[in-house]
Amino acid sequence: MNRSSSLLLVILATLSFASFGFSPHDKFHPLITMASLLPLQIGTLLWLKWNGYFRKEKIQKKSLVFTKRNE
């Protein structure tokens, strides 16, 4: 696991939770909730990419295992 990608994920998760925490909870708006979760989603995608989960070989191998289990 890449240490810098994990650090980035922790920082973006903290930013996401802090932005949700600072939003007014008495005036709930779904767009504010979705916008506050964006840094967490972006951080997760970057973490997956930097740790090699989007490699074509890995995706094909997992799909073959999934299809063999269903047969």
Secondary structure, DSSP 8 states (H G I E B T S, - for coil): --HHHHHHHHHHHHHHHHHHHHS-SSS--HHHHHHHHHHHHHHHHHHHHHTTTT-HHHHHHHHHHHHHHH-
